[in-house]
């Protein structure tokens, strides 16, 4: 990401100076999809254990400033005594990351620690945390030394999780949110340029969101083709392999890469012309036969997207002259409203589910709003029993998030785990009852849902359980921002 931005700025400069007619950087063609990961705050017990082993006043003051003021490691490294108003209390953080100046307040324990540390320094000292190395006299303490000191203290405290100094900043933001601070206040204290970045912290141990979720869930629980195909030639196989590597390099999700690869193989299995001769006619024939094969409009458009991106890649690689996929090929359909189940339909559906594992998996989808792929991929280590939450790692859109479990869902999962096959399930929460060493697949969950819905005499999909979850939260007073986090 940093390299791409550097090249983009360099070629833009060359264009401004008249050395280039057009920049070779084509966005979003050269843009890499960066996974969105959740911040990693420290738990309260870990913070207490961490500070208990720190005896040096300098280290204790430095890490306390990061924890109570939310400073980045580069910011705390360059703090000067002139930036601290010891009479009034605020600390001015001059332009650092994002070119954003801000003023942060000092809590009483930070002010006391700074006063004690200042008393031990020379009167002419400029940097609050100067380097101890004589050959770097007059320079501030480096970020690498701060990280090394924190690693040493974490080891002494017996904390095995890999925390960094930035984790103290994450902890600061999370504690503000849990104390009831608004997003605007957190944004100002953190020095974020965008509220979108601050919204990431609402997913972590946010008691406001958790209270809305628990309130809503408490009320809800009370109510409630076969013909033989010719093999592809080497040129098309090589092009598909190179396109797959291109998608993986841009960090597309594994499901998207697999779907696009399958769609391309199915297309070329029906097309006999060479790659360079694929034209509008072949694409139109492919689109026309899809409805007769029972394909949904969303599937058709996904396959057209796969073809469009593939031929755009081939054009760049000079394998074909043009892209045969046009906007007119895509199926235009409306956006239907989400389909939620009624209270009676939910009761009829769960009346048919007796097995503890099946009941747990569908109850988690209903009470936590998980997608079917997210339920199938859950690991035992991703369940936080203390917080009664589930950590979703790299879900749809390459995003991490944390969702809470209602008491009913927690009880159901615990009953499910009483029958867990142990190590044979390889850490998966759900397992295949016929093949214990294999996790439960998405297709198996869909089959279970189809069987139970048919027995209940209703029409229900796994996605409709997710829609029902969102409808329940909205009906019982949860804010839209809180629902969005789930």
C-alpha positions in Angstrom: 0.0 0.0 0.0 2.8 2.5 0.9 4.7 1.5 -2.2 1.7 2.1 -4.4 1.1 5.5 -2.9 4.7 6.4 -3.3 4.7 5.4 -7.0 1.4 7.3 -7.5 2.9 10.5 -6.1 6.1 10.1 -8.1 4.4 9.6 -11.4 2.0 12.4 -10.6 5.0 14.7 -10.0 6.6 13.7 -13.3 3.3 14.5 -15.0 3.2 17.9 -13.4 6.7 18.6 -14.6 5.9 17.6 -18.2 8.0 14.5 -18.3 5.0 12.1 -18.6 1.8 12.5 -20.7 -0.1 9.9 -18.6 0.6 8.2 -15.3 1.1 4.4 -15.7 -0.7 3.9 -12.3 -4.3 3.0 -13.1 -6.7 3.1 -10.2 -8.4 0.9 -9.1 -6.5 -1.6 -11.4 -3.3 -1.3 -9.3 -5.1 -0.9 -6.0 -4.6 -3.7 -3.4 -7.5 -4.7 -1.2 -6.1 -4.3 2.3 -7.9 -6.5 4.9 -9.7 -4.5 7.6 -8.7 -5.9 11.0 -10.0 -5.0 14.4 -7.8 -3.1 16.8 -6.3 -5.1 19.6 -6.9 -3.5 23.0 -5.5 -5.0 26.2 -8.0 -6.4 28.8 -8.1 -4.7 32.2 -6.4 -7.6 33.9 -3.6 -7.5 31.4 -3.1 -3.8 31.8 -2.8 -4.2 35.6 -0.4 -7.1 35.2 1.7 -5.1 32.7 2.1 -2.0 34.9 2.7 -4.1 38.0 6.1 -5.3 36.7 7.4 -1.8 35.6 9.7 -0.4 38.2 11.5 2.3 36.1 9.8 5.6 36.5 10.6 6.6 32.9 9.0 3.5 31.4 6.0 3.7 33.7 5.5 7.4 32.8 6.0 6.7 29.1 3.5 3.8 28.9 1.0 5.7 31.1 1.0 8.6 28.7 0.3 6.3 25.8 -2.5 4.5 27.8 -4.2 7.6 29.2 -3.7 10.0 26.3 -3.8 7.7 23.3 -0.5 8.8 21.8 1.2 6.9 19.0 4.7 5.6 19.6 6.1 8.2 17.3 4.2 11.0 19.1 5.3 9.9 22.6 8.9 9.6 21.3 8.9 13.3 20.3 7.0 14.8 23.2 8.9 17.9 24.5 8.5 19.6 27.9 7.5 22.8 26.1 4.4 21.1 24.7 3.1 20.3 28.2 1.3 22.9 30.2 1.9 21.6 33.7 -0.2 24.4 35.2 -3.4 23.8 33.2 -2.8 20.2 32.3 -3.2 19.8 28.5 -0.5 18.3 26.2 -0.2 19.6 22.7 0.6 17.0 20.1 2.0 18.8 17.1 1.6 17.7 13.5 2.4 14.0 13.3 0.5 11.3 11.4 -2.2 12.7 9.1 -1.0 16.3 9.5 -3.5 16.6 12.4 -2.6 18.7 15.5 -4.6 18.1 18.6 -4.6 18.8 22.3 -5.1 16.0 24.8 -5.8 16.3 28.6 -3.7 14.7 31.2 -5.4 12.5 33.8 -4.3 13.0 37.5 -2.1 9.9 37.5 -0.3 11.0 34.3 0.2 14.5 35.6 1.7 13.1 38.9 4.0 10.7 37.0 5.2 13.5 34.6 5.9 15.8 37.6 8.0 13.1 39.3 9.9 12.3 36.1 10.6 16.0 35.4 12.1 16.3 38.9 14.7 13.7 38.0 15.8 15.3 34.7 18.2 18.2 34.1 16.7 21.6 34.0 17.9 22.1 30.4 16.3 18.9 29.1 14.0 19.4 26.1 12.7 15.9 25.3 10.5 14.2 27.9 11.9 10.8 27.0 15.5 11.4 25.8 17.8 8.7 24.4 20.2 7.2 26.9 22.9 6.5 24.2 25.7 9.0 24.5 26.4 9.0 20.7 22.7 10.1 20.3 22.9 12.8 22.8 20.2 15.4 22.4 17.9 13.1 20.5 14.6 11.6 21.7 14.1 7.9 22.6 13.6 5.9 19.4 10.4 4.0 18.6 12.4 0.7 18.4 13.7 1.1 21.9 10.1 1.8 23.2 8.9 -1.4 21.5 11.7 -3.4 23.0 11.0 -2.1 26.5 7.3 -3.0 26.1 8.2 -6.5 24.9 10.4 -7.0 27.9 7.7 -5.9 30.3 5.1 -8.1 28.7 7.4 -11.1 29.1 8.0 -10.3 32.8 4.2 -10.0 33.3 3.7 -13.4 31.7 1.5 -12.1 28.9 1.7 -14.4 25.9 -0.3 -12.3 23.5 1.8 -10.2 21.1 0.9 -6.7 22.1 2.7 -3.6 20.7 2.8 0.0 22.0 -0.1 0.8 19.6 -2.2 -1.6 21.6 -2.2 0.9 24.5 -3.7 3.5 22.1 -6.4 0.9 21.1 -7.0 0.4 24.8 -7.4 4.1 25.4 -10.0 4.4 22.6 -11.9 1.4 23.8 -12.0 2.7 27.4 -13.4 6.0 26.3 -16.2 4.3 24.4 -17.0 2.1 27.3 -17.2 5.1 29.6 -19.8 6.6 27.4 -17.7 9.1 25.3 -19.3 10.0 21.9 -17.6 9.1 18.7 -16.8 12.7 18.0 -14.9 13.0 21.3 -13.0 9.7 20.6 -12.2 11.0 17.1 -10.8 14.3 18.4 -8.8 12.6 21.2 -7.3 10.0 18.8 -6.5 12.5 16.1 -8.4 10.7 13.4 -9.1 12.5 10.2 -12.2 10.3 9.4 -15.0 9.2 11.6 -14.9 5.9 9.6 -11.7 5.0 11.4 -13.1 5.8 14.8 -16.2 3.6 14.1 -13.9 0.5 14.2 -13.6 1.0 17.9 -17.3 0.6 18.4 -17.0 -3.1 17.8 -14.7 -3.8 20.7 -16.2 -4.3 24.2 -18.6 -1.4 23.6 -20.9 -1.6 26.6 -23.3 0.8 24.9 -23.7 -1.4 21.9 -23.8 -4.5 24.2 -26.6 -3.0 26.3 -28.7 -2.3 23.2 -28.1 -5.8 22.0 -28.9 -7.4 25.3 -32.1 -5.3 25.7 -33.3 -6.3 22.2 -32.4 -10.0 22.6 -34.1 -10.2 26.0 -37.4 -9.1 24.4 -36.9 -11.3 21.4 -36.3 -14.4 23.4 -39.4 -13.8 25.4 -41.5 -13.7 22.2 -40.2 -15.9 20.6 -24.9 -29.3 -17.0 -24.1 -33.2 -17.4 -22.8 -33.6 -21.0 -19.1 -34.2 -21.5 -17.0 -31.1 -22.0 -13.8 -30.7 -24.0 -10.6 -29.8 -22.1 -9.3 -26.2 -22.4 -6.2 -25.5 -24.4 -3.0 -24.5 -22.7 -3.3 -20.8 -23.5 -6.6 -20.4 -21.8 -5.5 -22.5 -18.8 -2.3 -20.4 -18.4 -4.3 -17.2 -18.7 -6.8 -18.3 -16.0 -3.8 -19.3 -13.7 -2.2 -15.9 -14.2 -5.5 -14.2 -13.5 -6.0 -16.2 -10.3 -2.5 -15.2 -9.2 -3.4 -11.6 -10.0 -6.5 -11.8 -7.8 -4.6 -13.3 -4.9 -1.9 -10.7 -5.2 -4.6 -8.0 -4.9 -5.8 -9.9 -1.8 -9.3 -10.8 -3.0 -11.0 -13.2 -0.7 -10.5 -16.9 -1.1 -14.1 -17.4 -1.9 -14.1 -14.8 -4.7 -10.9 -16.3 -6.2 -12.4 -19.8 -6.2 -15.8 -18.6 -7.6 -14.2 -16.5 -10.4 -11.9 -19.4 -11.3 -14.8 -21.9 -11.5 -16.9 -19.4 -13.5 -14.1 -19.0 -16.1 -13.6 -22.7 -16.4 -17.3 -23.3 -17.0 -17.4 -20.6 -19.6 -14.5 -21.9 -21.6 -15.8 -25.4 -21.3 -18.7 -24.3 -23.5 -16.7 -22.0 -25.8 -14.6 -23.7 -28.5 -13.0 -20.6 -30.1 -9.4 -19.6 -29.1 -9.0 -17.0 -26.3 -8.1 -14.2 -28.7 -11.3 -14.8 -30.8 -13.9 -14.6 -28.0 -16.4 -12.0 -29.0 -19.8 -10.5 -28.1 -21.5 -13.5 -29.6 -19.9 -16.0 -27.2 -20.8 -13.9 -24.2 -24.4 -13.4 -25.4 -24.8 -17.1 -25.9 -23.5 -17.8 -22.4 -25.9 -15.3 -20.9 -28.9 -16.7 -22.9 -28.4 -20.3 -21.7 -28.0 -19.4 -18.0 -31.7 -19.0 -17.2 -32.5 -22.3 -18.9 -30.0 -23.9 -16.5 -31.9 -22.5 -13.5 -29.2 -19.9 -12.6 -30.3 -17.0 -10.5 -29.7 -13.4 -11.7 -27.1 -12.8 -9.0 -25.2 -15.9 -10.2 -25.4 -14.7 -13.9 -24.0 -11.3 -12.9 -21.3 -12.8 -10.8 -20.1 -14.9 -13.8 -20.2 -11.8 -16.1 -18.1 -9.9 -13.5 -15.6 -12.7 -13.6 -15.4 -12.6 -17.4 -15.2 -8.8 -17.4 -12.3 -8.7 -14.9 -10.6 -11.6 -16.7 -10.7 -10.0 -20.1 -9.6 -6.6 -18.7 -6.6 -8.4 -17.3 -6.0 -10.1 -20.6 -6.1 -6.7 -22.4 -3.4 -5.4 -20.0 -1.3 -8.5 -20.7 -1.9 -8.0 -24.4 -3.5 -11.5 -24.8 -6.6 -10.1 -26.4 -7.5 -6.9 -28.3 -10.6 -5.9 -26.4 -13.1 -6.8 -23.7 -16.2 -8.6 -25.1 -18.2 -8.1 -21.9 -20.4 -5.0 -22.1 -22.7 -3.3 -19.5 -25.7 -4.4 -21.6 -25.0 -8.1 -20.8 -25.7 -7.7 -17.1 -29.1 -8.6 -15.8 -30.9 -5.5 -14.4 -33.0 -6.4 -11.4 -34.4 -4.5 -8.5 -33.2 -4.6 -4.9 -35.9 -6.5 -3.0 -36.3 -5.8 0.7 -34.8 -8.2 3.2 -37.0 -11.1 4.1 -37.4 -11.7 7.8 -39.3 -14.5 9.5 -42.2 -13.8 11.7 -42.3 -14.9 15.4 -44.6 -17.8 14.5 -42.3 -19.0 11.7 -39.3 -18.9 14.0 -41.1 -21.0 16.6 -42.3 -23.5 14.0 -38.7 -23.8 12.5 -37.0 -24.4 15.9 -39.7 -26.8 17.0 -38.4 -29.2 14.3 -34.7 -28.9 15.5 -33.8 -31.4 18.2 -30.1 -32.1 17.8 -28.0 -29.9 20.0 -25.5 -29.0 17.3 -28.1 -28.1 14.7 -30.0 -26.1 17.2 -26.9 -24.2 18.3 -25.8 -23.4 14.7 -29.2 -22.0 13.6 -29.7 -20.2 17.0 -26.3 -18.5 16.5 -27.3 -17.3 13.1 -30.6 -16.0 14.5 -29.3 -14.3 17.6 -25.9 -13.2 16.3 -26.6 -12.4 12.7 -23.8 -14.5 11.3 -23.6 -15.5 7.6 -23.7 -19.2 6.8 -20.0 -19.2 5.8 -19.1 -17.5 9.1 -20.9 -20.1 11.1 -19.2 -23.0 9.2 -15.7 -21.5 9.7 -15.9 -20.9 13.5 -13.1 -22.2 15.7 -13.3 -22.8 19.4 -10.5 -20.3 20.1 -12.6 -17.6 18.5 -15.3 -17.7 21.2 -14.7 -15.3 24.1 -16.7 -16.9 26.9 -15.8 -14.1 29.4 -17.3 -11.4 27.1 -19.9 -13.8 25.6 -18.8 -12.8 22.1 -17.6 -14.4 18.9 -14.6 -13.0 17.0 -15.2 -13.1 13.2 -11.8 -13.3 11.4 -11.7 -11.9 7.9 -15.4 -12.1 7.1 -17.1 -10.8 4.0 -15.2 -7.8 2.6 -12.0 -8.9 4.4 -13.2 -7.4 7.7 -12.8 -8.6 11.3 -15.6 -7.9 13.7 -16.9 -9.0 17.1 -20.5 -10.0 17.7 -22.2 -10.7 21.0 -24.1 -13.9 22.0 -27.4 -13.7 23.8 -27.7 -15.9 26.9 -29.9 -18.3 25.0 -27.3 -18.7 22.3 -24.5 -19.2 24.9 -26.5 -22.0 26.6 -27.2 -23.7 23.3 -23.5 -23.6 22.2 -22.4 -25.0 25.6 -24.9 -27.9 25.2 -23.6 -28.5 21.7 -20.0 -28.6 23.0 -21.0 -31.3 25.6 -21.2 -33.7 22.6 -18.1 -32.3 20.8 -15.7 -35.0 19.5 -12.7 -33.2 20.8 -9.4 -33.2 18.9 -10.9 -35.1 16.0 -12.9 -32.0 15.0 -9.5 -30.1 14.6 -10.7 -27.1 16.6 -13.9 -26.4 14.7 -17.1 -25.6 16.8 -19.3 -27.6 14.4 -18.4 -31.0 13.0 -19.5 -33.5 10.4 -21.2 -36.3 12.3 -20.3 -38.9 9.6 -16.7 -37.7 9.1 -15.5 -36.3 12.4 -12.2 -35.1 11.1 -13.9 -32.8 8.6 -15.7 -29.5 9.6 -19.3 -28.9 8.7 -19.5 -27.5 5.2 -21.8 -24.6 4.0 -23.6 -27.1 1.7 -24.3 -29.4 4.7 -25.8 -26.4 6.7 -27.9 -25.4 3.7 -29.2 -29.0 3.4 -30.1 -29.0 7.1 -31.9 -25.7 6.8 -33.9 -27.0 3.7 -34.9 -30.1 5.6 -36.0 -28.3 8.8 -37.9 -25.6 6.8 -39.7 -28.2 4.8 -40.7 -30.0 8.0 -42.0 -26.8 9.5 -44.0 -25.9 6.3 -42.2 -22.5 5.8 -39.9 -20.9 3.3 -36.7 -19.9 5.0 -33.0 -19.4 4.0 -29.9 -19.0 6.1 -29.8 -15.3 5.0 -33.4 -14.8 6.2 -32.2 -15.7 9.7 -29.7 -12.9 9.5 -32.4 -10.5 8.2 -34.6 -11.6 11.2 -31.8 -10.8 13.6 -31.4 -7.3 12.2 -35.2 -6.7 12.2 -35.4 -7.8 15.9 -32.6 -5.3 16.9 -34.3 -2.5 15.0 -37.7 -3.2 16.4 -36.5 -3.2 19.9 -34.7 0.2 19.8 -31.1 -0.6 18.7 -29.4 2.2 16.9 -28.6 1.8 13.2 -24.9 2.3 14.0 -25.0 -0.6 16.5 -26.8 -2.8 13.9 -24.2 -1.9 11.3 -21.4 -3.2 13.6 -23.0 -6.6 13.7 
